[in-house]
C-alpha cells in the first residue's frame, strides 16, 4: 500500500460532501476515494468491473460504509469484505444515520470495527469524523500485510 487512503461508500451526495468537508476541516489530508453504491464498493475492493485494472493489494486504510445503499446494502458489502481473505481484516466503520438497534447488532455481528451514527449538528459531525481520522489513520496499528 503506497498511501493511507480512505474509501467512503455513500450514496447521498449531501452526506458525501459533508463527510469530505468534515475530513478536510479536521485536517485529514489522506486521499478519499468515493463510491456511491454497494455494487461499486465491491467492484472497487475486488478489482472487477470499472476497477478491473486496479492493484488488488492497494487497499484503503479504512472504509467508511453507509448501511442504506442502492444495489447492494452495506451489511452485504460488509459480509463480502469479511468473507474474502485479502480484505477480511480491513477496518470498516459503519457511518450511518440509522438509530435502529438491529442495524447496530447486524453490523457488529458481521464484523464491523465501529458503528458511528451521523450527528445532525455539523460541529459534532466534524469532531466525530476528525476523531475517526485520527484513530484509524494515525493511531491504529493495522495487521502486517
BAGU-403398 format. One line per field, with one value per atom (N, C-alpha, C): atom name; z, x, y negated; residue number from 1; residue in three letters; chain. Coordinates in steps of 0.2 Angstrom, whole numbers, plus 5000, padded with zeros to 4 digits. Each point is the difference from the previous one (the first is absolute). Layout:
REM BAGU-403398
site	(CA_...)
Z	(Z_...)
X	(X_...)
Y	(Y_...)
pos	(NUM_...)
code	(ALA_...)
unit	(A_...)
//
This chain:
REM BAGU-403398
site	(N_CA_C_N_CA_C_N_CA_C_N_CA_C_N_CA_C_N_CA_C_N_CA_C_N_CA_C_N_CA_C_N_CA_C_N_CA_C_N_CA_C_N_CA_C_N_CA_C_N_CA_C_N_CA_C_N_CA_C_N_CA_C_N_CA_C_N_CA_C_N_CA_C_N_CA_C_N_CA_C_N_CA_C_N_CA_C_N_CA_C_N_CA_C_N_CA_C_N_CA_C_N_CA_C_N_CA_C_N_CA_C_N_CA_C_N_CA_C_N_CA_C_N_CA_C_N_CA_C_N_CA_C_N_CA_C_N_CA_C_N_CA_C_N_CA_C_N_CA_C_N_CA_C_N_CA_C_N_CA_C_N_CA_C_N_CA_C_N_CA_C_N_CA_C_N_CA_C_N_CA_C_N_CA_C_N_CA_C_N_CA_C_N_CA_C_N_CA_C_N_CA_C_N_CA_C_N_CA_C_N_CA_C_N_CA_C_N_CA_C_N_CA_C_N_CA_C_N_CA_C_N_CA_C_N_CA_C_N_CA_C_N_CA_C_N_CA_C_N_CA_C_N_CA_C_N_CA_C_N_CA_C_N_CA_C_N_CA_C_N_CA_C_N_CA_C_N_CA_C_N_CA_C_N_CA_C_N_CA_C_N_CA_C_N_CA_C_N_CA_C_N_CA_C_N_CA_C_N_CA_C_N_CA_C_N_CA_C_N_CA_C_N_CA_C_N_CA_C_N_CA_C_N_CA_C_N_CA_C_N_CA_C_N_CA_C_N_CA_C_N_CA_C_N_CA_C_N_CA_C_N_CA_C_N_CA_C_N_CA_C_N_CA_C_N_CA_C_N_CA_C_N_CA_C_N_CA_C_N_CA_C_N_CA_C_N_CA_C_N_CA_C_N_CA_C_N_CA_C_N_CA_C_N_CA_C_N_CA_C_N_CA_C_N_CA_C_N_CA_C_N_CA_C_N_CA_C_N_CA_C_N_CA_C_N_CA_C_N_CA_C_N_CA_C_N_CA_C_N_CA_C_N_CA_C_N_CA_C_N_CA_C_N_CA_C_N_CA_C_N_CA_C_N_CA_C_N_CA_C_N_CA_C_N_CA_C_N_CA_C_N_CA_C_N_CA_C)
Z	(5000_5000_5000_4995_4999_5005_5001_5004_5004_5005_5005_4997_4997_4997_5003_4999_5003_4994_5002_4995_5003_4997_5003_4995_5003_4996_5003_4995_5002_4994_5000_4994_5001_5005_5001_4999_4995_4998_5005_5004_5005_5006_5002_5005_4998_4993_4998_5000_4998_5000_5008_5004_5007_5003_4998_5003_4998_4993_4998_5003_5000_5003_5008_5003_5007_5001_4995_5000_4998_4996_4998_5006_5003_5006_5005_5001_5005_4998_4994_4998_4998_4998_4998_4992_4999_4993_4995_5003_4996_4994_4995_4994_5002_4997_5002_4993_5000_4994_5002_4995_5002_4995_5002_4996_5003_4995_5002_5001_4999_5002_5002_5002_5003_4994_4994_4995_4998_4999_4998_5006_5006_5006_4999_4998_4999_4994_4995_4994_5002_5003_5002_5005_5005_5004_4997_4995_4997_4993_4998_4994_4994_4999_4995_4997_4994_4997_4998_5002_4998_5003_5005_5004_4999_4994_4998_5000_4998_4999_5006_5006_5006_5003_5004_5004_5006_5000_5006_5007_5000_5006_5003_4996_5001_5004_5006_5004_5004_5001_5005_5007_5003_5008_5004_4998_5003_4995_5002_4995_5005_4997_5004_4996_5002_4997_5002_4996_5002_4999_5004_5000_4994_5000_4995_4993_4996_4993_4995_4994_4994_4998_4996_4997_5005_5004_5005_5007_5005_5006_5004_5005_5003_5004_5003_5004_4995_4994_4995_4998_4999_4998_5006_5006_5006_5000_4999_5000_4995_4994_4994_5002_5003_5002_5005_5005_5005_4997_4995_4997_4996_4998_4995_5004_5000_5003_4999_4994_4999_5003_5002_5003_5007_5002_5006_5006_5000_5006_4999_4994_4999_5006_5002_5005_4996_5003_4997_5006_4998_5005_4997_5003_4998_5001_4995_5001_4997_5005_4998_5004_4997_5004_5004_4999_5003_5007_5004_5007_5002_4996_5001_5004_5005_5004_4996_4996_4996_4994_4998_4995_5003_5006_5004_5002_5002_5002_4993_4995_4993_4998_5001_4998_5004_5006_5004_4999_4999_4999_4994_4995_4994_4999_5006_5000_5000_5001_5000_5005_4999_5005_5005_4997_5004_4996_5004_4998_5002_4995_5002_4997_5004_4997_4998_4994_4998_5004_5004_5004_4995_5003_4996_5000_5005_5001_4997_4995_4996_5005_5005_5004_5004_5002_5003_4994_4994_4995_4998_5000_4998_5006_5006_5006_4999_4998_5000_4994_4994_4994_5002_5003_5002_5004_5005_5005_4996_4995_4996_4996_4997_4996_5004_5006_5004_5003_5002_5002_4995_4994_4995_4996_4999_4995_5004_5006_5003_5006_5005_5006_4999_4996_4999_4997_5002_4997_4997_4993_4996_5000_4999_5000_4994_5001_4994_4994_4994_4994_4998)
X	(5004_4996_5004_5000_5004_4998_4993_4998_4994_4999_4994_4994_4996_4994_4994_4995_4993_4995_4996_4995_4993_4997_4994_4994_4996_4994_4994_4998_4994_4996_4993_4996_4997_5000_4997_5005_4999_5005_5001_4995_5001_5004_4999_5004_5007_5001_5006_5004_4997_5003_5002_4995_5001_5005_5001_5005_5007_5001_5006_5002_4995_5001_5002_4997_5002_5007_5002_5007_5005_4998_5005_5000_4995_5000_5004_5000_5004_5007_5002_5007_5002_4995_5002_5002_5006_5002_5001_4998_5000_4995_5002_4996_4993_4995_4993_4997_5000_4996_4993_4995_4993_4997_4996_4995_4993_4995_4994_4994_5002_4996_5004_4996_5003_5004_4997_5003_5006_5001_5006_5005_4998_5005_5003_4996_5003_5004_4999_5004_5007_4999_5006_5005_4997_5004_5002_4997_5002_5002_5001_5003_4997_4993_4996_4997_4996_4997_5004_4998_5004_5006_5001_5007_5004_4999_5003_5008_5002_5007_5004_4996_5003_5005_5004_5005_4995_4999_4996_5004_5006_5003_5001_4997_5000_4993_4999_4994_5000_4994_4999_5002_5002_5002_4994_4994_4994_4994_4995_4994_4994_4998_4994_4994_4996_4994_4993_4996_4993_4997_4994_4996_4995_4997_4994_5003_5001_5003_4996_5000_4997_5004_4997_5003_5002_5004_5002_5001_4996_5000_5007_5001_5006_5002_4995_5001_5002_4998_5002_5007_5002_5007_5004_4998_5004_5001_4995_5001_5005_4999_5005_5007_5001_5007_5003_4996_5002_5001_4997_5000_5006_5004_5005_5007_5004_5007_5004_5000_5004_4997_4993_4997_4997_5001_4996_5002_5007_5002_5000_4997_4999_4996_5002_4996_4993_4995_4993_4996_4999_4996_4994_4994_4994_4998_4999_4998_4993_4995_4993_4996_4994_4995_4996_5000_4996_5000_4995_4999_4998_4999_4997_5005_4998_5004_5002_4995_5001_5006_5000_5005_5007_5000_5007_5002_4995_5001_5003_4996_5002_5007_5002_5006_5006_4999_5005_5000_4995_5000_5003_5000_5003_5008_5002_5007_5002_4995_5002_5005_5005_5004_4997_4996_4997_4993_4996_4993_4999_5000_4999_4994_4996_4994_5002_4997_5002_4996_5004_4997_4996_4995_4996_5004_5003_5004_5006_5002_5006_5006_5001_5006_5001_4994_5001_5003_4997_5002_5007_5003_5007_5004_4998_5004_5000_4994_5000_5004_5000_5004_5007_5002_5007_5003_4996_5002_5001_4995_5001_5006_5002_5006_5006_5000_5006_5001_4995_5001_5002_4996_5001_5006_5002_5005_5007_4999_5007_5001_4995_5002_4999_4995_4999_5006_5002_5006_4996_5000_4997_5004_4997_5004_5005_5006_5005_4997_5002_4997_5004)
Y	(5006_4994_4994_4996_4994_4994_4999_4994_5003_4996_5002_4996_5004_4997_5002_4996_5002_5002_5005_5001_4998_4995_4998_5003_5004_5003_4997_4995_4996_4998_5001_4999_4993_4997_4993_4995_4996_4995_4995_4998_4995_5003_5006_5003_5001_5002_5001_4993_4995_4993_4998_5001_4999_5004_5006_5004_4998_4998_4998_4993_4996_4993_5001_5005_5001_5003_5005_5002_4995_4995_4995_4995_4998_4996_5003_5006_5004_5001_4997_5000_5008_5004_5006_4999_5001_4999_5006_5005_5007_4999_5004_5001_5003_4998_5003_5002_5006_5003_5001_4998_5001_5004_5005_5004_4999_5000_4998_5005_5007_5005_5006_5005_5006_5004_5001_5003_4997_4994_4996_5001_5000_5002_5006_5005_5007_5000_4997_5000_4996_4995_4996_5005_5003_5004_5007_5003_5006_4999_4994_4998_5004_4999_5002_4994_5002_4994_4995_4994_4993_5000_5004_5000_5006_5004_5006_4999_4994_4998_4998_5000_4997_5006_4998_5004_5003_5007_5003_4999_4998_4999_4993_4995_4993_4999_5002_5000_4993_4998_4994_5002_4995_5001_5001_4997_5000_4999_5004_4999_4997_4994_4997_5002_5004_5004_4998_4997_4999_5007_5000_5006_5001_4994_5000_4998_5005_4998_5003_4997_5004_5006_5004_5006_5005_4999_5005_4996_5002_4996_5001_4995_5000_5006_5004_5006_5005_5001_5005_4998_4994_4998_5002_4999_5002_5007_5004_5007_5003_4997_5002_4998_4994_4998_5005_5002_5004_5008_5001_5007_5001_4995_5000_4999_5005_5000_4993_4998_4994_4994_5000_4994_5001_5006_5001_4996_4998_4996_4992_4998_4993_4997_4994_4997_4997_5001_4998_4996_4994_4996_4998_5003_4998_4993_4996_4993_4999_5000_5000_4995_4999_4996_5005_5006_5005_5000_5000_5000_5007_5004_5007_5004_5003_5005_5006_5002_5006_4999_4994_4998_5000_4998_5000_5007_5004_5007_5004_4999_5003_4998_4994_4997_5003_5000_5004_5007_5003_5007_5002_4996_5001_4998_4997_4998_4993_4995_4993_4999_4995_4998_4995_4996_4994_4998_4997_4998_4993_4995_4993_4998_4997_4997_4993_4998_4993_4995_4996_4994_4995_4997_4995_4994_4998_4994_5000_4995_5001_5000_4996_5000_5006_5004_5006_5005_4999_5005_4999_4994_4998_5003_5000_5003_5007_5003_5008_5002_4997_5002_4998_4995_4999_5005_5002_5005_5007_5001_5006_5000_4995_4999_5001_4996_5001_5007_5003_5007_5005_5001_5005_4998_4994_4998_4999_4998_4998_5005_5001_5004_5007_5003_5007_5003_5006_5004_5006_4999_5006_5006_5006_5006_5000_5003_5000_5003_4998_5002_5007)
pos	(1_1_1_2_2_2_3_3_3_4_4_4_5_5_5_6_6_6_7_7_7_8_8_8_9_9_9_10_10_10_11_11_11_12_12_12_13_13_13_14_14_14_15_15_15_16_16_16_17_17_17_18_18_18_19_19_19_20_20_20_21_21_21_22_22_22_23_23_23_24_24_24_25_25_25_26_26_26_27_27_27_28_28_28_29_29_29_30_30_30_31_31_31_32_32_32_33_33_33_34_34_34_35_35_35_36_36_36_37_37_37_38_38_38_39_39_39_40_40_40_41_41_41_42_42_42_43_43_43_44_44_44_45_45_45_46_46_46_47_47_47_48_48_48_49_49_49_50_50_50_51_51_51_52_52_52_53_53_53_54_54_54_55_55_55_56_56_56_57_57_57_58_58_58_59_59_59_60_60_60_61_61_61_62_62_62_63_63_63_64_64_64_65_65_65_66_66_66_67_67_67_68_68_68_69_69_69_70_70_70_71_71_71_72_72_72_73_73_73_74_74_74_75_75_75_76_76_76_77_77_77_78_78_78_79_79_79_80_80_80_81_81_81_82_82_82_83_83_83_84_84_84_85_85_85_86_86_86_87_87_87_88_88_88_89_89_89_90_90_90_91_91_91_92_92_92_93_93_93_94_94_94_95_95_95_96_96_96_97_97_97_98_98_98_99_99_99_100_100_100_101_101_101_102_102_102_103_103_103_104_104_104_105_105_105_106_106_106_107_107_107_108_108_108_109_109_109_110_110_110_111_111_111_112_112_112_113_113_113_114_114_114_115_115_115_116_116_116_117_117_117_118_118_118_119_119_119_120_120_120_121_121_121_122_122_122_123_123_123_124_124_124_125_125_125_126_126_126_127_127_127_128_128_128_129_129_129_130_130_130_131_131_131_132_132_132_133_133_133_134_134_134_135_135_135_136_136_136_137_137_137_138_138_138_139_139_139_140_140_140_141_141_141_142_142_142_143_143_143_144_144_144_145_145_145)
code	(UNK_UNK_UNK_UNK_UNK_UNK_UNK_UNK_UNK_UNK_UNK_UNK_UNK_UNK_UNK_UNK_UNK_UNK_UNK_UNK_UNK_UNK_UNK_UNK_UNK_UNK_UNK_UNK_UNK_UNK_UNK_UNK_UNK_UNK_UNK_UNK_UNK_UNK_UNK_UNK_UNK_UNK_UNK_UNK_UNK_UNK_UNK_UNK_UNK_UNK_UNK_UNK_UNK_UNK_UNK_UNK_UNK_UNK_UNK_UNK_UNK_UNK_UNK_UNK_UNK_UNK_UNK_UNK_UNK_UNK_UNK_UNK_UNK_UNK_UNK_UNK_UNK_UNK_UNK_UNK_UNK_UNK_UNK_UNK_UNK_UNK_UNK_UNK_UNK_UNK_UNK_UNK_UNK_UNK_UNK_UNK_UNK_UNK_UNK_UNK_UNK_UNK_UNK_UNK_UNK_UNK_UNK_UNK_UNK_UNK_UNK_UNK_UNK_UNK_UNK_UNK_UNK_UNK_UNK_UNK_UNK_UNK_UNK_UNK_UNK_UNK_UNK_UNK_UNK_UNK_UNK_UNK_UNK_UNK_UNK_UNK_UNK_UNK_UNK_UNK_UNK_UNK_UNK_UNK_UNK_UNK_UNK_UNK_UNK_UNK_UNK_UNK_UNK_UNK_UNK_UNK_UNK_UNK_UNK_UNK_UNK_UNK_UNK_UNK_UNK_UNK_UNK_UNK_UNK_UNK_UNK_UNK_UNK_UNK_UNK_UNK_UNK_UNK_UNK_UNK_UNK_UNK_UNK_UNK_UNK_UNK_UNK_UNK_UNK_UNK_UNK_UNK_UNK_UNK_UNK_UNK_UNK_UNK_UNK_UNK_UNK_UNK_UNK_UNK_UNK_UNK_UNK_UNK_UNK_UNK_UNK_UNK_UNK_UNK_UNK_UNK_UNK_UNK_UNK_UNK_UNK_UNK_UNK_UNK_UNK_UNK_UNK_UNK_UNK_UNK_UNK_UNK_UNK_UNK_UNK_UNK_UNK_UNK_UNK_UNK_UNK_UNK_UNK_UNK_UNK_UNK_UNK_UNK_UNK_UNK_UNK_UNK_UNK_UNK_UNK_UNK_UNK_UNK_UNK_UNK_UNK_UNK_UNK_UNK_UNK_UNK_UNK_UNK_UNK_UNK_UNK_UNK_UNK_UNK_UNK_UNK_UNK_UNK_UNK_UNK_UNK_UNK_UNK_UNK_UNK_UNK_UNK_UNK_UNK_UNK_UNK_UNK_UNK_UNK_UNK_UNK_UNK_UNK_UNK_UNK_UNK_UNK_UNK_UNK_UNK_UNK_UNK_UNK_UNK_UNK_UNK_UNK_UNK_UNK_UNK_UNK_UNK_UNK_UNK_UNK_UNK_UNK_UNK_UNK_UNK_UNK_UNK_UNK_UNK_UNK_UNK_UNK_UNK_UNK_UNK_UNK_UNK_UNK_UNK_UNK_UNK_UNK_UNK_UNK_UNK_UNK_UNK_UNK_UNK_UNK_UNK_UNK_UNK_UNK_UNK_UNK_UNK_UNK_UNK_UNK_UNK_UNK_UNK_UNK_UNK_UNK_UNK_UNK_UNK_UNK_UNK_UNK_UNK_UNK_UNK_UNK_UNK_UNK_UNK_UNK_UNK_UNK_UNK_UNK_UNK_UNK_UNK_UNK_UNK_UNK_UNK_UNK_UNK_UNK_UNK_UNK_UNK_UNK_UNK_UNK_UNK_UNK_UNK_UNK_UNK_UNK_UNK_UNK_UNK_UNK_UNK_UNK_UNK_UNK_UNK_UNK_UNK_UNK_UNK_UNK_UNK_UNK_UNK_UNK_UNK_UNK_UNK_UNK_UNK_UNK_UNK_UNK_UNK_UNK_UNK)
unit	(A_A_A_A_A_A_A_A_A_A_A_A_A_A_A_A_A_A_A_A_A_A_A_A_A_A_A_A_A_A_A_A_A_A_A_A_A_A_A_A_A_A_A_A_A_A_A_A_A_A_A_A_A_A_A_A_A_A_A_A_A_A_A_A_A_A_A_A_A_A_A_A_A_A_A_A_A_A_A_A_A_A_A_A_A_A_A_A_A_A_A_A_A_A_A_A_A_A_A_A_A_A_A_A_A_A_A_A_A_A_A_A_A_A_A_A_A_A_A_A_A_A_A_A_A_A_A_A_A_A_A_A_A_A_A_A_A_A_A_A_A_A_A_A_A_A_A_A_A_A_A_A_A_A_A_A_A_A_A_A_A_A_A_A_A_A_A_A_A_A_A_A_A_A_A_A_A_A_A_A_A_A_A_A_A_A_A_A_A_A_A_A_A_A_A_A_A_A_A_A_A_A_A_A_A_A_A_A_A_A_A_A_A_A_A_A_A_A_A_A_A_A_A_A_A_A_A_A_A_A_A_A_A_A_A_A_A_A_A_A_A_A_A_A_A_A_A_A_A_A_A_A_A_A_A_A_A_A_A_A_A_A_A_A_A_A_A_A_A_A_A_A_A_A_A_A_A_A_A_A_A_A_A_A_A_A_A_A_A_A_A_A_A_A_A_A_A_A_A_A_A_A_A_A_A_A_A_A_A_A_A_A_A_A_A_A_A_A_A_A_A_A_A_A_A_A_A_A_A_A_A_A_A_A_A_A_A_A_A_A_A_A_A_A_A_A_A_A_A_A_A_A_A_A_A_A_A_A_A_A_A_A_A_A_A_A_A_A_A_A_A_A_A_A_A_A_A_A_A_A_A_A_A_A_A_A_A_A_A_A_A_A_A_A_A_A_A_A_A_A_A_A_A_A_A_A_A_A_A_A_A_A_A_A_A_A_A_A_A_A_A_A_A_A_A_A_A_A_A_A_A_A_A_A_A)
//
